[in-house]
Amino acid sequence: MMKRKYQTTMESFIKTAANSDEGLEEYNLKWSRDDDVLWAATKNFSLKEEEKELKVAAYDLDGTIIGTKSGKAVGKHAHDWRLYAHLVPEKLVKETDRGFVICIFTNQAGIKSNYTPEGMIRVKFQQVIRKLAVPCAIFVSCTYGYSRKPSTGMWKTFLRSVSNGKSIASSSFFVGDAAGRQKDFSDSDRKFARNCNLDFYTPEEYFYGDQDNSVRDLPLKGIDFKAMLVKEPTSLLDPPNALDSLKAGEQQMIILIGYPGAGKSTFSEAHLTPLGVVRINMDTLGTKAKCFSLAQTSLAEGRSVVIDNTNPRPDSRGPFIDIAKARNIPARAFHFQASKDFAMHMSAVRRNQGGRMIPPQAYALYNNGFRKPQLEEGFLDIVSVGFVPVFKDEAHKQAFLECT
């Protein structure tokens, strides 16, 4: 009963906020949902049908269009905001006069956890849009998934729901404060702009012309995945003939070692399963006991096995080595060289293609226990596994090239 009372009160609050300023009804927002993206456009937002290209002036919200009155990083309530600068509305009006459509893209993952209730966000954004008094559309990522910047989920919602199939003009741009400078909490806004093929400006540069805050010459953090595809591909395995004995029919146990998302399962399915190797994986089987049992049974049947887990420590590898030794079968280590940053990127690629995102804690857990594999553990040899790009289709390739 109390919940319904709260909902009724909040709905009334939203309705009152949306109609409190006479003469500004054309800036009322009409909200819609597209998966994890909440989006809205003002009543007077429209595109010029005669124009084939769409010029987009896009902005982050917090730290770019608005700040907080309280000085906190996140507003405490729907009224805890102020304009980033007094000239923000004037600047946006000038962009509309130049033929640009105004769009705002903002991460608000607190909506999913109800840390920042959706009702409060709607009220706050309605106030902001009325203060700006320009026709615009706003896109809100409600989770930590694909819709969240720097991934392009919100941008794709814009393309599907608003752009009407028009091509995006090369003069389009994005303004955001997460630019990778020393004072910034991240570079997610700048990476978002790159992923969407938009020019990028910091708020200081855009609103005040402060070239000292330009990041045009500042390298992006992380790995340059586009550059990786230009380089001559290296050998996947070192030594390159590491699978020859398996192909010749020699029974063996292969123990994979590497970060979550390093490509272990992909490697197994592409190179080992076709050779009849039994894949043993904790995520699939559920318990260590079942993994040990399947390894013993498969080796007894004369089949080779691959232990497709992270296996970071000698004590996680040792029980499998002992099973192989008991049957006088060689155990081999295949150590994946993917760095933590690379593995986390591949996890994001998987998520962006509809798969499961690996939680950040999994990488810390791997690091805390990792010990480099040694022959003294009982391995016949230690094979180094690199990365050679292989994509299922163009969409997979584009997902790989997105900054994360």
C-alpha positions in Angstrom: 0.0 0.0 0.0 2.8 2.4 0.9 4.5 1.6 -2.4 1.5 2.5 -4.4 1.1 5.8 -2.4 4.8 6.6 -3.2 4.2 5.8 -6.9 1.1 8.0 -7.0 2.9 10.9 -5.3 5.9 10.6 -7.7 3.6 10.4 -10.8 1.9 13.6 -9.5 5.3 15.2 -8.9 6.4 14.5 -12.5 3.2 15.8 -13.9 3.3 18.9 -11.9 7.0 19.5 -12.8 6.2 19.0 -16.5 3.4 21.6 -16.5 4.6 24.2 -13.9 6.1 26.7 -16.3 3.6 28.4 -18.6 4.7 28.9 -22.1 7.3 26.1 -22.0 5.0 23.2 -22.9 6.8 22.7 -26.2 9.9 21.6 -24.1 7.9 18.8 -22.3 9.6 15.5 -22.6 7.8 12.3 -23.8 9.7 9.3 -22.5 10.2 5.9 -24.2 12.2 2.7 -23.5 14.6 0.9 -25.8 16.0 -2.1 -23.8 18.3 -0.5 -21.2 18.0 3.0 -22.7 15.5 5.5 -21.5 15.0 8.3 -24.0 12.9 11.3 -24.7 12.5 14.2 -27.1 10.9 17.6 -26.6 7.5 18.2 -28.2 9.1 20.7 -30.6 12.0 18.4 -31.6 12.0 17.6 -35.4 14.2 16.9 -38.3 14.3 18.8 -41.6 13.0 16.3 -44.1 14.8 18.0 -47.0 18.2 17.6 -45.5 19.9 14.3 -46.4 22.6 14.6 -43.7 22.0 15.1 -40.0 24.3 17.5 -38.2 24.4 16.3 -34.5 25.6 18.4 -31.6 25.9 15.9 -28.8 26.7 16.4 -25.1 27.3 14.6 -21.9 25.1 15.9 -19.1 26.8 15.8 -15.7 30.0 17.9 -15.7 29.2 19.3 -19.2 25.7 20.7 -19.4 25.1 20.8 -15.6 27.0 20.5 -12.3 25.6 20.1 -8.8 24.6 22.9 -6.3 25.8 20.7 -3.5 29.3 20.2 -4.9 28.9 16.5 -4.8 29.8 14.3 -7.7 26.3 13.0 -8.0 23.2 15.2 -7.3 21.5 14.3 -4.0 17.9 15.0 -5.3 16.0 16.3 -8.3 16.8 19.9 -7.6 20.5 19.5 -6.9 21.8 20.9 -10.1 23.0 24.1 -11.8 24.1 24.9 -15.3 27.8 24.2 -16.0 28.1 27.7 -17.2 25.7 30.6 -17.7 26.4 30.6 -21.5 25.3 27.0 -22.0 21.7 27.8 -23.2 23.0 30.5 -25.6 25.6 28.2 -27.0 23.1 25.4 -27.7 20.7 27.9 -29.3 23.5 29.0 -31.7 24.0 25.4 -32.7 20.3 25.0 -33.5 20.6 28.2 -35.6 23.5 26.5 -37.5 21.3 23.6 -38.3 22.5 21.1 -35.7 20.1 18.8 -33.7 20.8 18.8 -30.0 21.2 15.4 -28.3 22.3 14.5 -24.7 23.8 11.1 -23.8 24.2 10.3 -20.1 25.2 7.3 -18.0 22.8 6.9 -15.1 23.4 3.3 -13.9 21.9 4.2 -10.5 18.5 3.8 -12.1 18.8 0.1 -12.2 19.8 -0.2 -8.5 17.3 2.6 -7.6 20.1 4.6 -6.1 18.8 7.4 -8.3 15.2 6.6 -8.9 13.9 6.9 -12.4 11.1 9.2 -11.3 13.7 11.6 -9.8 15.8 11.5 -13.0 12.8 12.3 -15.1 11.9 15.3 -13.0 15.5 16.6 -12.9 15.9 16.2 -16.7 12.7 18.0 -17.4 13.9 20.9 -15.3 17.2 21.0 -17.1 15.6 20.9 -20.6 13.2 23.7 -19.8 16.2 25.8 -18.5 18.0 25.1 -21.8 14.9 25.9 -23.8 16.1 24.3 -27.0 14.5 21.4 -29.0 16.5 18.3 -28.1 16.5 14.6 -27.5 18.1 12.9 -24.4 19.3 9.4 -24.1 19.9 7.7 -20.7 21.8 4.5 -20.0 20.2 2.8 -17.0 22.7 0.0 -16.5 26.4 -1.0 -16.7 25.7 -2.9 -20.0 26.1 -2.2 -23.7 24.1 1.0 -23.4 26.7 2.6 -21.2 29.3 5.0 -22.6 31.8 4.4 -24.1 29.9 1.6 -25.8 27.5 2.7 -28.5 24.1 1.4 -27.2 22.6 4.9 -26.7 24.0 6.1 -30.0 22.3 3.1 -31.8 19.1 3.9 -30.1 19.4 7.4 -31.5 20.0 6.1 -35.0 17.1 3.7 -34.8 14.6 5.9 -33.1 15.4 9.5 -34.1 17.7 9.9 -37.1 15.2 8.4 -39.7 18.0 6.7 -41.6 19.8 10.0 -42.4 23.6 9.8 -42.7 25.5 11.6 -40.0 27.4 14.7 -41.1 31.2 14.8 -40.6 30.8 18.1 -38.8 28.9 16.3 -35.9 30.6 16.4 -32.5 30.4 15.3 -28.9 31.3 17.4 -25.8 32.1 15.6 -22.5 34.2 16.0 -19.4 35.5 12.4 -19.2 38.4 13.0 -21.5 41.3 11.1 -20.0 43.0 14.2 -18.5 44.8 13.9 -15.1 41.8 15.4 -13.4 39.2 13.3 -15.1 37.6 10.1 -13.6 37.9 8.3 -17.0 38.1 8.9 -20.7 34.7 7.3 -21.5 33.2 10.4 -23.2 36.2 10.7 -25.5 36.1 7.0 -26.3 32.3 7.3 -26.9 32.9 10.0 -29.4 35.5 7.9 -31.2 33.2 4.9 -31.3 30.5 7.0 -32.9 32.9 8.8 -35.3 32.2 12.2 -33.8 34.7 15.0 -33.2 35.4 15.6 -29.5 35.7 18.6 -27.3 36.0 19.1 -23.6 33.6 21.5 -21.9 36.3 24.1 -21.2 37.4 24.0 -24.9 33.9 24.1 -26.3 32.2 26.7 -24.1 35.2 28.9 -23.3 37.6 28.3 -26.2 40.3 27.1 -23.7 42.8 25.3 -25.9 44.9 24.3 -22.9 42.1 21.8 -22.2 42.0 20.3 -25.7 42.9 16.6 -25.8 43.6 16.3 -29.5 47.2 15.4 -28.9 46.6 13.3 -25.8 46.8 9.5 -26.5 43.7 7.5 -25.5 44.2 5.1 -22.6 44.3 1.4 -23.2 45.1 -0.7 -26.2 44.8 0.7 -29.8 42.8 -2.2 -31.3 42.7 -0.6 -34.8 46.5 -0.5 -34.8 46.5 -4.2 -33.9 44.7 -5.1 -37.1 47.2 -3.2 -39.2 50.2 -5.1 -37.8 51.4 -8.2 -39.4 49.7 -11.1 -37.6 52.0 -13.1 -35.3 51.9 -16.8 -34.8 49.1 -18.0 -32.5 51.4 -20.5 -30.7 55.0 -20.5 -29.6 56.3 -22.9 -30.6 54.2 -22.9 -33.8 54.1 -26.7 -34.0 52.7 -27.1 -30.5 49.6 -29.0 -31.7 51.5 -31.5 -34.0 51.7 -34.2 -31.4 48.0 -33.9 -30.7 47.2 -34.1 -34.4 49.3 -37.2 -34.6 47.0 -38.9 -32.1 49.2 -38.7 -29.0 46.9 -38.7 -25.9 47.6 -35.7 -23.6 46.1 -33.3 -21.1 46.2 -29.6 -22.0 45.8 -27.1 -19.1 44.8 -23.6 -20.2 46.0 -20.7 -18.1 44.8 -17.1 -18.5 42.5 -14.3 -17.5 38.8 -14.6 -17.8 38.0 -13.4 -21.4 41.5 -14.1 -22.6 40.2 -16.4 -25.4 40.6 -19.8 -23.8 37.2 -21.2 -24.7 37.4 -19.8 -28.2 40.7 -21.4 -28.7 39.4 -24.8 -27.4 36.4 -24.8 -29.6 38.4 -23.7 -32.7 41.6 -25.8 -32.4 41.0 -28.6 -29.9 37.4 -29.8 -30.0 37.7 -30.5 -33.8 40.6 -32.9 -32.9 38.3 -34.9 -30.5 39.7 -33.3 -27.3 37.2 -33.4 -24.4 36.6 -29.8 -23.0 36.4 -29.7 -19.2 35.0 -26.4 -17.9 33.9 -25.4 -14.5 31.2 -23.0 -15.7 29.7 -25.8 -17.7 30.0 -28.7 -15.2 29.4 -26.6 -12.0 31.8 -28.2 -9.5 35.5 -29.2 -9.2 34.5 -32.8 -8.4 32.7 -33.1 -11.8 35.7 -31.7 -13.6 38.0 -34.2 -11.9 35.6 -37.0 -12.7 35.2 -36.2 -16.4 39.0 -35.8 -16.7 39.6 -39.3 -15.2 36.8 -40.9 -17.3 37.9 -39.3 -20.6 41.6 -40.3 -20.1 40.5 -43.8 -19.2 38.6 -44.0 -22.5 41.8 -43.0 -24.3 40.8 -39.5 -25.1 42.8 -36.3 -24.7 41.3 -33.5 -22.5 41.6 -29.8 -22.2 41.1 -28.1 -18.8 39.4 -24.9 -19.9 39.5 -22.8 -16.6 41.6 -19.9 -15.6 43.9 -22.1 -13.6 46.1 -19.3 -12.1 47.8 -21.1 -9.3 49.8 -24.3 -8.9 47.2 -25.6 -6.4 44.5 -25.2 -9.1 46.6 -27.0 -11.7 48.1 -29.7 -9.5 45.1 -32.0 -9.0 44.7 -32.3 -12.8 48.4 -32.9 -13.3 48.2 -35.7 -10.7 45.3 -37.3 -12.7 47.4 -37.2 -15.8 50.4 -38.6 -14.0 48.4 -41.5 -12.6 47.9 -42.7 -16.2 51.3 -41.8 -17.4 49.9 -39.2 -19.7 51.8 -35.9 -20.4 50.3 -32.7 -19.0 51.0 -29.5 -21.0 50.5 -25.9 -20.1 49.0 -23.5 -22.6 49.6 -20.0 -21.2 47.5 -17.2 -22.8 49.5 -13.9 -23.0 46.5 -11.6 -23.1 46.9 -8.7 -20.5 44.2 -7.8 -18.0 43.2 -4.8 -20.2 42.9 -6.9 -23.3 40.9 -9.6 -21.5 38.5 -7.0 -20.1 38.1 -5.6 -23.5 37.2 -9.0 -24.9 34.7 -9.4 -22.1 33.1 -6.1 -23.1 33.0 -7.3 -26.8 31.2 -10.4 -25.7 28.7 -8.4 -23.7 28.2 -6.0 -26.6 27.3 -9.0 -28.8 24.7 -10.2 -26.3 26.9 -12.4 -24.1 27.7 -12.5 -20.4 29.9 -9.7 -19.0 32.6 -10.9 -16.6 32.6 -9.0 -13.3 35.7 -6.9 -12.5 36.2 -8.9 -9.3 37.1 -11.9 -11.4 40.3 -10.2 -12.7 41.4 -9.1 -9.2 40.9 -12.7 -8.0 43.0 -14.0 -10.9 45.8 -11.5 -10.2 45.9 -12.2 -6.5 46.5 -15.9 -6.9 48.5 -16.0 -10.2 51.7 -17.9 -10.4 53.5 -18.3 -13.7 53.5 -22.0 -14.8 56.7 -23.8 -14.3 58.0 -27.1 -15.7 58.7 -28.2 -12.1 55.0 -28.5 -11.5 55.0 -31.6 -13.7 54.4 -30.1 -17.2 55.9 -31.7 -20.2 56.2 -28.2 -21.9 54.8 -24.7 -21.6 53.2 -23.3 -24.8 52.7 -19.5 -25.2 49.3 -18.6 -26.8 49.1 -15.1 -28.4 46.3 -13.4 -30.2 45.5 -13.6 -33.9 42.2 -11.8 -34.8 39.5 -14.0 -36.3 36.0 -12.6 -36.5 32.7 -14.4 -37.1 31.3 -11.5 -39.2 31.6 -7.8 -39.7 29.5 -7.0 -36.6 32.0 -9.0 -34.5 34.9 -7.1 -36.0 33.2 -3.7 -35.4 32.5 -4.7 -31.8 36.2 -5.6 -31.3 37.3 -2.2 -32.7 35.1 -0.2 -30.3 37.0 1.5 -27.4 35.9 0.1 -24.1 
